[in-house]
Structure formats: structure tokens, C-alpha cells
Amino acid sequence: MEDKIKTIEIDGVEFPFNLDKAFEKDGHVYCRECEERIDSDPLNYLGNKKILFRRQCKCDREEESLRKVKEEADHIRRFKEECFLTSRNLNSCTFDKLIAPDRQEVIIARNFVKNFKELSKENNGLIFHGNVGTGKTYLAACIANKIIEDYQIRVKMRNIPQIINDIEKGGFDIDKNDYYRKLSSVSLLILDDFGIERNTEYVNEMVYQIINTRYESKKPTIISTNIPLDVIMNGSNDIDKERIYSRIREMCIPVKIVGKDIRTELGRKKLRKTRDLLLGDR
């Protein structure tokens, strides 16, 4: 079998190349596909010795670019899987799918993503408040997806019962402080449906620890809640609750989510579609 590796001498230095992928012309080596030269100019080293390197051709650059695109896509996919651990349907939420893209809360959400690096330095987060079904979770998921895509950083979106369940499932094998540290280290934490958790001293202490670790690590947090804003902003006679609310007031800018009950509207559309399918041609 013919040896496909050939070696030529360039300025007194041997340069091997694959005959299937390159050819020799006028004392240099060129890529067969793009015909760009692939041998470098000789470099001096160790005094009077010389060395040659293989330079990238157009084919190499395109291959590297495709590899980087694939790596980026893999990172984004993995980060989204980590972000929406139990709600995978949220990884498809985007600003482009919003019915009213010009609403103030959407503009604020977009600008939060745009200015995320600057806002995160100041530990500035958001608290989405409003009636049930107005799209608080969806808008928070839009932010999560866009930040992952634009910055390729880790985001976690959880509700308090999920976090408590994770800790309780771990039993004696889980280090709570280590778990809190992991929550505090993520670039953005989104606490969805804040307030649906049980109102007990044990749960309130865990909620405080979660929010306080974010506060101390100076990392931004987004919270969505159905709790009336004045309850959070005006303080509470319940000391356990007030510790939590006080931290939220320091960390999060209130954003009211208005509009129709999206869940009810989607439910109606689904029912109409099902009815039309069942009735068929009459």
C-alpha cells in the first residue's frame, strides 16, 4: 500500500503532510480542498535551529467554527436541562412567542437580560407579582432561556416545595449548608410561585436561608408570586415572614404582571379545538 504521508524540506526543515488532504507546489504545501497554504514561515528557536508549524487553512477554520457552534449548542441544551429540572416544557418559552411583546413588564424583562452583567454586580433582581395565570412563570422562563442562550451561564428555576423536597429526600446524607451554597453560587436563581409553600417555622427558616444565601453572595434572584405586593412591601407582624420579606425588598424590584388569565384562555382554546375534533363534519 502506497504511503500517503509525504515529507518535503522547506528552508532546511522537514514538513510532513497527508497526500489525500494536501499537495506540494513551488516548495510549499497547500490544502486540496480550499487550496490555502498550510505550512508556516520558519521560526527560529534554540539559537540557529528552525521549526515549521501547520497553519490553519479555510477548511480548518470552518471546521473549528462548526465545532464551536456545536459545543455552544450542547452547553445551552445542558444548562436548560439543569435549569428546568422538573418542568422541561419551560425550556421552549421565548420572548418571541409572547402575545403582547410591547407590555411594560416584557420590556423590563428584555432589558434585564440585556443589562444582566451590570445588574448582577449590584445584586439587582425582580419580583413578578399579579393575579393567578397572568404569565409570571412564563416571563421568568423567557428570561432564564435568553440569559442561558446569550451568556451561556447557569440559571436555576425552582419553587420552594421542590427545593424542600430535594433536601428532605437526601435525609441524613445531604449537607444543607452545601445545598444552600450551590443555590447561592448559580448566576441567576428564579424562585417560582413563592408563597405556595407550607407556612411553618421549619419551612420559613429554609426559605430565609435560601434567600439570605443569595443576598450574601450578591447574586441576583427573580421571584414570582401571587402574594399581594403590599403584604411584602409594608412588612409583616410575623417575625419569620418579615425576615424573608425584608431581604426581598432589598434584593428585588417589583414588576406587576397584568393581563388576562392566560391559563383560562389556553384552556378555552384547547376545549374549543377538542370540541371541533369530536364534532367533525356535520
Phi, psi and omega in degrees: 000131183294134178290123183271356177263123178242146179238128175240164179255124179239117182052040176081007181240134180286138180225108179275149176207160181271123182295335178289334187248347184212164178220160181261139177206126177053039175081010178228172184243136185232149176290135180291332185279304185257350177064023173274146180293138183244353176268137182278170171288145181299140176245137179279139173207154182051050177083255187260008180272155180234157179218148177244142175244159174272120179271156179287137172258182181301320179298318179297317182295319179294320179296319179294321179296317178295321179296318180295321178297317179295317179298319179297316179296321178295319179298314181298315180299315181293318180296323179291322177298319179291324183293310184253068189299319183245002181226067186298337180294341181285344182288357177257003180286126179223156177299328183295337182271355182292139182290322182238079185292345183264004178294150186303318182295328178289319177299317178299317181297316178298317181291331175298317178294313183302320184253026187300317183299317180291317181294323182292332177296329182262006181059039181267118176243193181227153169233112178274122179231153181158181182292164178298137173082012183272358174105021181295314180296317181299314182295320177297321178292325175301316179298313181302311182298316183292321178293319177298316181292318186279325187247348182050053177236163184280133176230140174239135176237115183220161165252163186301315178303324177297316181296315179298319179298318178301315182293316183290327177296328181289339178057223182285347183278348184260137175266108184301318181298321178293321178297316178297321179298321179295321176293326182284337185274341182293144186299322177218129175248130177246118177261106186269145177055043177301130180110349180276348182289162179298141180266078178234162180299320180298311181294316180300323178294319179294318179300316179299316180299319179298309183290322181292324177295326175293318180298313183290330179277355179058044177246140183291148180226138173249134180236135170245139185206153172262358178294132178305138185300323183295334176296320180283318187283329184269359178088167182224147176286343176282113185300318180299316179293318183296325176301318181290310183299323181299317178295317181299318180299326180284329190261331193238137176270126182292135176226116181277131178258118183244168177128184181289160175288103185297321181298316179296317181296316178295323178297320178295317179298318180296318179295319179297318180295317179296318180299316180297322179293320182287322180287323178060206178282131179243000000 
